[in-house]
Amino acid sequence: MKRKILVVDDEESIRWVLGKCLEKAGYEVDYGENGSEGIEKAISGSFSSIILDITMPDMTGFDVLNEIRTRGIDSPVIIITAQNTVKNAIEAMKQGAYDYIAKPFDLDEVKITVLRAIESYENSKKLDILRAESSEVDTLEDMVGQSQAMLNIYKMIGRVAERDITVLVNGESGTGKELVARAIHSNSMRRNNKLVAVNIAAIPKELLESELFGYQKGAFTGASISRQGRFEEADGGTLHLDEIGDMPHELQTKLLRILEEKKLYRLGSEKPSPIDVRIIASTNKDLEKEVADGKFREDLYYRLNAITIKIPPLRERSGDIIPLTEHFLTKYAKELGVGTRTLSDEAKETILGYSWPGNVRELENIIKRILVLSSDTIITKETLIDAAPHLEGRMSGDQESLDHLIRNELNYLLDSKNESSNKIYETIIKKVEKPLIRLILDITKGNKKKAALILGINRNTLSKKMEELGFQEKDKE
């Protein structure tokens, strides 16, 4: 059966040219002379792709696109426009178009764009079917790291996954809290049911209650139908409440009640619905401090905090930075269809020297940017700086160059009019010791005997140093 294409344009000549081009390419073509007719045709037919002109007398192509998406039609849409402006390009992508083509267009470009749109759409449908049918447990392939901190997290995921218990994941933005939630769900007894993720901070407060708990018809102005919330959507599976620390106090009370009673009330309903959901909450906030400040309910905190998994920031697991970089280079080179890339030694030094305030997400985005902007097979320091100028000269507190560190300390002493430098040795050694020991422990995967051998000190001395420098208990094991 031929794939069908719908062409919607008020200019007969454009419809004719596009129709002939697409028919020669083996497609069956139907036409709409204006926006209204385009919507009718899109609803009544089943099209592999839809081509829409932006400027039409009755409505814009964007209006048509919005209407057909509202009607549940998800065929890939290609926008054509006589005004090749940045605004139109951005608006087309924002509205959910697959691509846009400027007039006067090249017919070969039209054929290629249509074919790519259809193949992308069909492949995504096949993937959805495979995911729905697959009962295989997801792997931890997107979680990369062999530092002791990450090995501890893997062990914790293994311990808690099959135990139907609430988990709190804590870590800075970009550390991978969602990956941990997915790994727990994928290895749990609920893995054949849904994992539903909700970012509390991304939903306006006035909409959050209905989004989470659903609502009954007539519950408020505009509630013309009843609608289930995210809790009911996740029934039998897992609900990941991301940024739980941003949940308003009044909704914290309702969440606590659901956790205790295992039933919920939709907005506007007095009839409870039983609910079977495992909660994985995550936050970048210190919830203990939030409790002390009266911003988070203490009883809810203890309900969520049955098991806590803390993800360290990337700057505290430097041994994982290069493996993560290489993982993203391989992953996105395949996705973007570009050749294999490797890092030069100078590039590695630059990456290791940066503090990564945005953590793994920041690193991932920079690697994507490099692969798009550069065609070099070897990624040099210059390639990095061109793609992300802020990497230059931004060293982490633990990884500043020794020269820079000493000069900073001397400047401090001179500025304070205290020319006595008898403490500079002690200050510098303390600042260098901790990152050095942490790095060696990462390399040896927490083996203190090997770490002591590399450092040239005995194991007892290493243990004593770790205690003095304030290493956490899990690092001292």
Secondary structure, DSSP 8 states (H G I E B T S, - for coil): ---EEEEE-S-HHHHHHHHHHHHHTT-EEEEESSHHHHHHHHHHS--SEEEEES--SSS-HHHHHHHHHHTT----EEEEES---HHHHHHHHHTT-SEEEESS--HHHHHHHHHHHHHHHHHHHHHHHHHHH-------TT----SHHHHHHHHHHHHHTTS---EEEE--TTS-HHHHHHHHHHTSTTTTS-EEEEEGGGS-HHHHHHHHH-B-TTSSTT--S-B--HHHHTTTSEEEEETGGGS-HHHHHHHHHHHHHSEE--BT--S-EE---EEEEEESS-HHHHHHTTSS-HHHHHHHTTEEEE---GGG-GGGHHHHHHHHHHHHHHHHT----EE-HHHHHHHHHB--TTHHHHHHHHHHHHHHH---SEE-HHHHHHH-GGGTT-B-TTS--HHHHHHHHHHHHHHTT----TTHHHHHHHHHHHHHHHHHHHHTTT-HHHHHHHHTS-HHHHHHHHHHTT--HHHH-
